[in-house]
Amino acid sequence: MTQPLNYTTKAIEDLLGLADRPTCAPDGKLGFRFLADHLRRAEVFVLPDGGELFDRSKPHGEMPGMVYKPPFPVIAVEYQTSCDRWMQADETACPKRIALAWEWDGKMPDGSIDGEGPAPGSGVMIASISYFAEQRLWMPVGGAMLISYEAAYAVAQPRPYQIAMAEAGRIPKRSLTERRLQITNTLALLPESLAAAAQVMGMDAVFDTLTRDLMDEINAYCDLCIALACNNVSAERIAQPERLNRARIKAGKLPLKDFHVLNVAGAGIGGATGAGNGSGVRSHLRRGHVRRLGPERMTWVNACMVNGSRAGFVDKAYAVKGVGK
């Protein structure tokens, strides 16, 4: 996918509009402007439908935590989603999505420094901003969640929403019984709305709802990071037309942001595999894994994209250069 989606620019406008509403709560104003500021600074990546680079029926596998370090201090992952793919009965259609991710710097939406939370630089914070079709408005989820660079994997009792999402194909069923990445640290972006919901639902239910609402964006972000960790995948910046942006600025509009797509290198490192130099093999992800060299010696063998001779890609991956479709 190389066409621009241009979601981030419109989301900035809507978030600032929400902050300027007379009825907006003080904490809400700070949260909306906090997100708009991050979107302004973000480098944009465009992903395919559902933000899905790799098959959702398969767990990502255990990755070193530093795999999830963002490629830039702030990134916005834009993607569209077919609303009937995974949507639950109690969810609202959001056909356009942004996963906003930034390296945690300890800064709160009110400008203060969080002295009690995770240490700055210890992980990446991920927020969700979605376009609500009925309201014709970009709005965020009320909180963000942190993936620690000291990634912890554990088997945990699945919550009811996780079971429902596994049944819908939104997350792998195997993830309910296998070790999975634990995400527990939360940043309240709209604390007043979260507090009001907690009075009605209770904090456990609010946390479940928040996690569910962020799950698609967390998955999209993780897919991107794993792809970028492959030793023969790189990101290419696509510039917006200068004339178009000059016209937008002259009209008092925000300029459209450049965006990034992924490229797969040609044969060589991670080239085609199989008998006959890859004859009959489609391009696929050779997954990263830990190789044990001795009782106390292990090394990480990085994932890579393997270019095959047949058209197509095995894991519903990105429409990238060098891979037939």
Sine and cosine of phi, psi and omega as CSV:
sin_phi,cos_phi,sin_psi,cos_psi,sin_omega,cos_omega
0.00,0.00,0.88,-0.48,-0.01,-1.00
-0.86,-0.51,-0.05,1.00,0.01,-1.00
-0.99,0.16,0.59,-0.80,0.01,-1.00
-0.95,0.32,0.55,-0.83,0.11,-0.99
-0.98,-0.18,-0.51,0.86,0.09,-1.00
0.86,0.50,0.55,0.83,0.00,-1.00
-0.96,0.28,-0.61,0.79,-0.16,-0.99
-0.88,0.48,-0.67,0.74,-0.01,-1.00
-0.88,0.48,-0.71,0.71,0.01,-1.00
-0.92,0.39,-0.61,0.80,0.01,-1.00
-0.90,0.44,-0.64,0.77,0.05,-1.00
-0.86,0.52,-0.72,0.69,-0.02,-1.00
-0.88,0.48,-0.69,0.72,-0.03,-1.00
-0.93,0.36,-0.64,0.77,0.00,-1.00
-0.90,0.43,-0.67,0.75,0.04,-1.00
-0.92,0.39,-0.57,0.82,0.07,-1.00
-0.90,0.43,-0.65,0.76,0.05,-1.00
-0.90,0.44,-0.65,0.76,-0.01,-1.00
-0.91,0.42,-0.50,0.87,-0.06,-1.00
-1.00,0.06,-0.09,1.00,0.02,-1.00
-0.92,0.39,0.69,-0.72,0.00,-1.00
-0.86,0.50,-0.48,0.88,-0.05,-1.00
-1.00,0.09,-0.07,1.00,-0.04,-1.00
-0.95,0.32,0.76,-0.65,0.02,-1.00
-0.91,0.41,0.48,-0.88,-0.02,-1.00
-0.82,0.58,-0.70,0.71,0.03,-1.00
-0.91,0.41,-0.54,0.84,0.04,-1.00
-0.91,0.42,-0.67,0.74,0.04,-1.00
-0.85,0.53,-0.70,0.71,0.00,-1.00
-0.90,0.43,-0.67,0.74,-0.01,-1.00
-0.91,0.42,-0.70,0.71,0.00,-1.00
-0.89,0.45,-0.68,0.73,-0.01,-1.00
-0.94,0.33,-0.56,0.83,0.07,-1.00
-0.86,0.51,-0.73,0.69,0.00,-1.00
-0.93,0.37,-0.66,0.75,0.01,-1.00
-0.88,0.47,-0.63,0.77,0.02,-1.00
-0.90,0.43,-0.66,0.75,0.03,-1.00
-0.91,0.41,-0.63,0.78,0.03,-1.00
-0.90,0.44,-0.60,0.80,0.04,-1.00
-0.87,0.50,-0.61,0.79,-0.08,-1.00
-1.00,0.04,-0.11,0.99,-0.16,-0.99
-0.98,0.22,0.60,-0.80,0.27,-0.96
-1.00,0.05,0.72,-0.69,-0.14,-0.99
-0.99,-0.14,0.71,-0.71,0.16,-0.99
-0.88,-0.47,0.64,-0.77,0.01,-1.00
-0.94,-0.35,0.81,-0.59,-0.01,-1.00
-0.91,-0.43,0.28,-0.96,0.01,-1.00
-0.97,0.24,-0.09,-1.00,-0.09,-1.00
-0.78,0.63,0.74,-0.67,0.02,-1.00
0.96,0.27,0.07,1.00,-0.09,-1.00
0.89,0.47,0.45,0.89,-0.19,-0.98
-0.98,-0.21,0.97,-0.23,0.11,-0.99
-1.00,-0.01,-0.55,0.84,-0.03,-1.00
-0.81,-0.58,0.42,-0.91,-0.10,-0.99
-0.84,0.55,0.85,-0.53,-0.01,-1.00
-0.93,0.37,-0.27,0.96,0.00,-1.00
-0.97,0.22,-0.13,0.99,-0.02,-1.00
-0.88,-0.47,0.73,-0.68,0.06,-1.00
-0.88,0.48,0.45,-0.89,0.04,-1.00
-0.90,0.44,-0.45,0.89,-0.11,-0.99
1.00,0.04,0.30,-0.95,-0.04,-1.00
-0.98,0.20,0.84,-0.54,-0.04,-1.00
-0.89,-0.45,0.50,-0.86,0.16,-0.99
-0.86,0.51,0.63,-0.77,-0.08,-1.00
-0.84,0.54,-0.54,0.84,-0.05,-1.00
-0.94,0.35,-0.22,0.98,0.12,-0.99
-0.85,0.53,-0.52,0.85,-0.09,-1.00
-1.00,0.01,0.11,0.99,0.10,-1.00
-0.92,0.38,0.79,-0.61,-0.06,-1.00
-0.90,0.43,0.55,-0.84,-0.01,-1.00
-0.93,0.36,-0.31,0.95,0.11,-0.99
-0.70,-0.71,0.32,-0.95,-0.01,-1.00
-0.81,0.58,-0.60,0.80,0.05,-1.00
-0.69,-0.72,0.73,-0.68,0.09,-1.00
-0.73,-0.68,0.48,-0.88,0.10,-0.99
-0.85,-0.52,0.87,-0.49,0.00,-1.00
-0.99,-0.16,0.93,-0.36,-0.04,-1.00
-0.99,-0.15,0.67,-0.74,0.11,-0.99
-0.34,-0.94,0.41,-0.91,0.12,-0.99
-0.98,-0.21,0.29,-0.96,-0.01,-1.00
-0.61,-0.79,0.68,-0.73,0.10,-1.00
-0.95,0.31,0.90,-0.44,-0.23,-0.97
-0.91,0.42,-0.32,0.95,-0.03,-1.00
-1.00,-0.07,0.07,1.00,-0.09,-1.00
-0.94,0.33,-0.78,0.62,-0.13,-0.99
-0.79,-0.62,-0.06,1.00,-0.22,-0.98
-0.89,0.45,0.74,-0.67,0.06,-1.00
-0.99,0.12,0.24,-0.97,-0.07,-1.00
-0.89,0.46,-0.51,0.86,-0.06,-1.00
-0.99,-0.13,0.23,0.97,-0.01,-1.00
-0.98,-0.22,0.39,-0.92,0.00,-1.00
-0.98,-0.20,0.61,-0.80,-0.01,-1.00
-0.90,0.44,0.81,-0.58,0.05,-1.00
-0.72,-0.69,1.00,0.07,-0.13,-0.99
-0.96,0.28,-0.21,0.98,-0.01,-1.00
-0.81,-0.59,0.70,-0.71,-0.11,-0.99
-0.70,-0.71,0.46,-0.89,0.15,-0.99
-0.73,-0.69,0.82,-0.57,0.21,-0.98
-0.99,-0.13,0.94,-0.35,-0.01,-1.00
-0.99,-0.12,0.83,-0.55,-0.05,-1.00
-0.75,-0.66,0.67,-0.74,0.05,-1.00
-0.56,-0.83,0.53,-0.85,0.04,-1.00
-0.92,0.39,0.79,-0.61,-0.09,-1.00
-0.88,0.48,0.83,-0.56,-0.02,-1.00
-0.91,-0.42,0.12,0.99,0.02,-1.00
0.99,0.15,-0.04,1.00,-0.07,-1.00
-1.00,0.05,0.76,-0.65,0.01,-1.00
-1.00,-0.03,0.30,-0.95,0.01,-1.00
-0.85,0.53,-0.44,0.90,0.00,-1.00
-1.00,0.08,0.09,1.00,0.02,-1.00
1.00,-0.03,-0.14,0.99,0.01,-1.00
-0.98,0.18,0.17,-0.99,0.05,-1.00
-0.97,-0.26,0.76,-0.65,0.02,-1.00
-0.98,0.17,0.96,-0.26,-0.02,-1.00
-1.00,0.03,-0.08,1.00,-0.06,-1.00
-0.94,-0.35,-0.29,0.96,-0.06,-1.00
-1.00,0.08,-0.28,-0.96,0.03,-1.00
-0.86,0.51,0.49,-0.87,-0.01,-1.00
-0.92,0.39,0.62,-0.78,0.08,-1.00
-0.81,0.58,0.65,-0.76,-0.01,-1.00
0.99,0.15,0.11,0.99,-0.06,-1.00
-1.00,-0.03,-0.10,0.99,-0.02,-1.00
-0.04,-1.00,-0.12,-0.99,-0.02,-1.00
-0.88,-0.48,0.72,-0.69,0.03,-1.00
-1.00,-0.09,0.68,-0.74,-0.04,-1.00
-0.81,-0.58,0.80,-0.60,0.05,-1.00
-0.87,-0.49,0.32,-0.95,0.00,-1.00
-0.86,-0.52,0.77,-0.63,0.08,-1.00
-0.78,-0.62,0.85,-0.53,-0.13,-0.99
-0.80,-0.60,0.46,-0.89,0.07,-1.00
-1.00,-0.05,0.89,-0.45,0.02,-1.00
-1.00,0.00,0.92,-0.38,-0.16,-0.99
-0.89,0.46,-0.64,0.77,-0.04,-1.00
-0.91,0.41,-0.65,0.76,-0.01,-1.00
-1.00,0.06,-0.21,0.98,-0.07,-1.00
0.80,0.59,0.79,0.62,-0.15,-0.99
-0.48,-0.88,0.65,-0.76,0.13,-0.99
-1.00,0.09,0.80,-0.60,0.01,-1.00
-0.65,-0.76,0.52,-0.86,-0.03,-1.00
-1.00,-0.09,0.33,-0.94,0.28,-0.96
-0.95,0.31,0.50,-0.86,-0.15,-0.99
-0.95,0.31,-0.10,0.99,0.00,-1.00
-0.52,-0.85,0.23,-0.97,0.07,-1.00
-0.83,-0.56,0.36,-0.93,-0.01,-1.00
-0.79,-0.61,0.48,-0.87,-0.12,-0.99
-0.96,-0.29,0.73,-0.68,0.21,-0.98
-0.99,-0.16,0.88,-0.48,-0.03,-1.00
-0.98,0.22,0.58,-0.82,0.11,-0.99
-0.95,0.32,-0.25,0.97,0.16,-0.99
-1.00,-0.10,0.85,0.53,-0.18,-0.98
-0.79,0.62,0.78,-0.62,0.02,-1.00
-0.96,-0.29,0.77,-0.64,0.05,-1.00
-0.90,-0.44,0.70,-0.71,-0.01,-1.00
-0.37,-0.93,0.40,-0.92,0.16,-0.99
-0.99,0.12,0.80,-0.60,-0.02,-1.00
-0.75,-0.66,0.49,-0.87,0.04,-1.00
-0.88,0.48,0.85,-0.53,-0.04,-1.00
-0.92,0.40,0.62,-0.79,0.06,-1.00
-0.99,0.12,0.35,-0.94,-0.01,-1.00
-0.83,0.56,-0.63,0.78,-0.02,-1.00
-0.92,0.39,-0.53,0.85,0.03,-1.00
-0.93,0.37,-0.63,0.78,0.05,-1.00
-0.89,0.45,-0.70,0.72,0.01,-1.00
-0.89,0.45,-0.63,0.77,-0.02,-1.00
-0.95,0.30,-0.55,0.84,0.08,-1.00
-0.91,0.41,-0.64,0.77,0.04,-1.00
-0.90,0.43,-0.53,0.85,0.00,-1.00
-0.99,0.13,-0.10,0.99,-0.01,-1.00
0.99,0.11,0.21,0.98,-0.05,-1.00
-0.98,0.18,-0.53,0.85,0.11,-0.99
-0.74,-0.68,0.39,-0.92,-0.04,-1.00
-0.92,0.39,0.68,-0.73,0.07,-1.00
-0.87,0.49,-0.56,0.83,0.00,-1.00
-0.89,0.46,-0.42,0.91,-0.04,-1.00
-0.93,0.36,-0.27,0.96,0.01,-1.00
-0.96,0.28,-0.42,0.91,-0.07,-1.00
-0.89,-0.45,-0.22,0.97,0.00,-1.00
-0.99,-0.16,0.19,-0.98,0.09,-1.00
-0.89,0.45,0.72,-0.70,0.00,-1.00
-0.69,-0.73,0.35,-0.94,-0.02,-1.00
-0.89,0.46,0.77,-0.63,-0.01,-1.00
-1.00,-0.09,0.80,-0.59,0.01,-1.00
-0.82,-0.57,0.94,-0.35,-0.12,-0.99
-0.81,-0.58,-0.42,0.91,-0.05,-1.00
-0.99,0.17,0.76,-0.65,-0.08,-1.00
-0.82,-0.57,0.65,-0.76,0.11,-0.99
-0.93,-0.36,0.86,-0.52,0.03,-1.00
-0.98,0.20,0.90,-0.44,0.04,-1.00
-1.00,-0.01,-0.55,0.83,0.03,-1.00
-0.80,-0.61,0.95,0.30,-0.16,-0.99
-0.87,0.49,-0.55,0.83,-0.03,-1.00
-0.92,0.39,-0.64,0.77,0.01,-1.00
-0.94,0.33,-0.58,0.81,0.04,-1.00
-0.93,0.38,-0.64,0.76,0.02,-1.00
-0.91,0.42,-0.64,0.77,0.03,-1.00
-0.90,0.43,-0.65,0.76,0.04,-1.00
-0.91,0.41,-0.60,0.80,-0.01,-1.00
-0.91,0.42,-0.55,0.84,0.03,-1.00
-0.90,0.44,-0.52,0.85,-0.02,-1.00
-1.00,0.01,-0.69,0.72,-0.16,-0.99
-0.98,-0.18,-0.43,0.90,-0.16,-0.99
1.00,-0.06,0.45,-0.89,-0.11,-0.99
-0.91,0.41,-0.61,0.80,0.00,-1.00
-0.87,0.49,-0.69,0.73,0.00,-1.00
-0.93,0.38,-0.59,0.81,0.04,-1.00
-0.90,0.43,-0.68,0.74,0.02,-1.00
-0.89,0.45,-0.66,0.75,0.05,-1.00
-0.87,0.49,-0.71,0.71,-0.01,-1.00
-0.90,0.44,-0.68,0.73,0.01,-1.00
-0.88,0.47,-0.70,0.71,0.01,-1.00
-0.89,0.45,-0.68,0.74,0.02,-1.00
-0.89,0.46,-0.69,0.72,-0.03,-1.00
-0.92,0.39,-0.42,0.91,0.00,-1.00
-1.00,-0.05,-0.19,0.98,-0.19,-0.98
-0.86,0.50,-0.70,0.72,-0.03,-1.00
-0.89,0.45,-0.66,0.75,-0.02,-1.00
-0.95,0.32,-0.60,0.80,0.07,-1.00
-0.89,0.45,-0.70,0.72,0.03,-1.00
-0.88,0.48,-0.69,0.73,0.00,-1.00
-0.89,0.45,-0.68,0.73,0.01,-1.00
-0.89,0.45,-0.70,0.72,0.00,-1.00
-0.90,0.45,-0.66,0.75,0.06,-1.00
-0.84,0.55,-0.73,0.68,-0.02,-1.00
-0.87,0.49,-0.72,0.69,-0.04,-1.00
-0.90,0.44,-0.65,0.76,0.00,-1.00
-0.91,0.40,-0.65,0.76,0.04,-1.00
-0.89,0.46,-0.68,0.73,-0.02,-1.00
-0.93,0.37,-0.36,0.93,0.05,-1.00
-0.97,0.23,-0.25,0.97,0.02,-1.00
-0.92,0.39,0.65,-0.76,-0.17,-0.99
-0.96,0.27,-0.12,0.99,0.05,-1.00
-0.82,-0.58,0.46,0.89,0.07,-1.00
-0.89,-0.45,0.70,-0.71,0.04,-1.00
-0.70,-0.72,0.29,-0.96,0.02,-1.00
-0.97,-0.23,0.67,-0.74,0.03,-1.00
-0.88,-0.48,0.78,-0.63,0.04,-1.00
-0.99,0.15,0.73,-0.68,0.08,-1.00
-0.94,-0.35,0.87,-0.49,-0.07,-1.00
-0.99,0.13,0.59,-0.81,0.12,-0.99
-0.98,0.21,0.46,-0.89,0.00,-1.00
-0.87,0.50,0.80,-0.59,-0.04,-1.00
-0.89,0.46,-0.64,0.77,-0.03,-1.00
-0.89,0.45,-0.64,0.77,0.02,-1.00
-0.89,0.45,-0.70,0.71,-0.02,-1.00
-0.93,0.36,-0.57,0.82,0.07,-1.00
-0.89,0.46,-0.65,0.76,0.02,-1.00
-0.92,0.40,-0.63,0.78,0.01,-1.00
-0.91,0.41,-0.69,0.72,0.00,-1.00
-0.90,0.43,-0.65,0.76,0.02,-1.00
-0.89,0.45,-0.53,0.85,0.01,-1.00
-1.00,0.06,0.09,1.00,0.02,-1.00
0.99,0.14,0.29,0.96,0.00,-1.00
-0.98,-0.21,0.34,-0.94,0.08,-1.00
-0.95,0.32,0.62,-0.79,0.07,-1.00
-0.94,0.34,0.46,-0.89,0.08,-1.00
-0.97,0.25,0.57,-0.82,-0.08,-1.00
-1.00,0.01,0.60,-0.80,0.20,-0.98
-0.86,0.51,0.33,-0.95,0.00,-1.00
-0.63,-0.78,0.23,-0.97,-0.06,-1.00
-0.90,-0.44,0.59,-0.81,0.18,-0.98
-0.82,-0.58,0.22,-0.98,-0.02,-1.00
-0.99,-0.17,0.63,-0.78,0.09,-1.00
-0.88,-0.48,0.63,-0.77,0.12,-0.99
-0.97,-0.25,0.78,-0.62,0.02,-1.00
-0.91,0.41,0.33,-0.94,0.03,-1.00
-0.94,0.34,-0.13,-0.99,0.00,-1.00
-0.84,0.54,0.44,-0.90,-0.09,-1.00
0.63,-0.78,-0.87,-0.49,0.09,-1.00
-0.91,0.41,0.84,-0.54,-0.04,-1.00
0.95,0.32,0.52,0.85,-0.01,-1.00
-0.96,0.29,-0.15,-0.99,-0.07,-1.00
-0.89,0.46,0.55,-0.84,-0.01,-1.00
-0.83,-0.55,0.20,-0.98,0.06,-1.00
0.95,-0.31,0.19,-0.98,-0.01,-1.00
-0.88,0.47,0.57,-0.82,0.03,-1.00
0.93,0.37,0.60,0.80,0.05,-1.00
0.84,0.55,0.72,0.70,0.09,-1.00
1.00,0.00,0.21,0.98,-0.02,-1.00
-0.87,0.50,0.82,-0.57,0.05,-1.00
0.98,0.18,0.08,1.00,-0.03,-1.00
-0.98,-0.18,0.75,-0.67,0.08,-1.00
-1.00,0.06,0.40,-0.92,0.05,-1.00
-0.88,0.48,0.60,-0.80,-0.05,-1.00
-0.39,-0.92,0.21,-0.98,0.07,-1.00
-1.00,0.02,0.86,-0.50,0.18,-0.98
-1.00,0.03,0.94,-0.34,-0.20,-0.98
-0.94,0.33,0.55,-0.83,0.08,-1.00
-0.93,0.37,0.43,-0.90,0.00,-1.00
-0.36,-0.93,0.26,-0.97,0.06,-1.00
-1.00,-0.08,0.78,-0.63,0.03,-1.00
-0.96,-0.30,0.83,-0.56,0.00,-1.00
-1.00,0.00,0.87,-0.49,-0.02,-1.00
-0.99,-0.11,-0.23,0.97,-0.02,-1.00
-0.04,-1.00,0.00,-1.00,-0.05,-1.00
-0.83,0.56,-0.56,0.83,-0.05,-1.00
-0.82,-0.58,0.30,0.95,-0.03,-1.00
-0.82,-0.57,0.88,-0.48,0.06,-1.00
-0.73,-0.68,0.48,-0.88,0.06,-1.00
-0.69,-0.73,0.53,-0.85,0.03,-1.00
-1.00,0.04,0.86,-0.52,0.10,-1.00
-1.00,-0.10,0.93,-0.38,-0.14,-0.99
-0.91,0.41,0.46,-0.89,0.11,-0.99
-0.95,0.32,0.37,-0.93,0.10,-1.00
-0.46,-0.89,0.41,-0.91,0.12,-0.99
-1.00,0.08,0.73,-0.69,0.00,-1.00
-0.95,-0.30,0.86,-0.51,0.01,-1.00
-0.99,0.11,0.86,-0.51,0.01,-1.00
-0.98,-0.20,0.07,-1.00,-0.04,-1.00
-1.00,-0.02,-0.33,0.94,0.02,-1.00
-1.00,0.03,0.49,-0.87,0.06,-1.00
-0.94,0.35,0.48,-0.87,0.05,-1.00
0.96,-0.27,0.15,-0.99,-0.01,-1.00
-0.65,-0.76,0.68,-0.73,-0.16,-0.99
-0.95,0.31,-0.67,0.74,-0.19,-0.98
-0.98,-0.17,0.58,0.81,-0.02,-1.00
0.80,0.60,0.67,0.75,-0.16,-0.99
-0.99,0.10,-0.01,-1.00,-0.03,-1.00
-0.84,0.55,0.57,-0.82,0.11,-0.99
-0.99,0.16,0.99,0.16,-0.12,-0.99
-0.96,-0.26,0.35,-0.94,0.02,-1.00
-0.90,0.43,0.62,-0.79,0.03,-1.00
1.00,-0.04,-0.07,1.00,0.01,-1.00
-0.84,-0.55,0.81,-0.59,0.02,-1.00
-0.93,0.36,0.33,-0.94,-0.02,-1.00
-0.73,-0.68,0.00,0.00,0.00,0.00
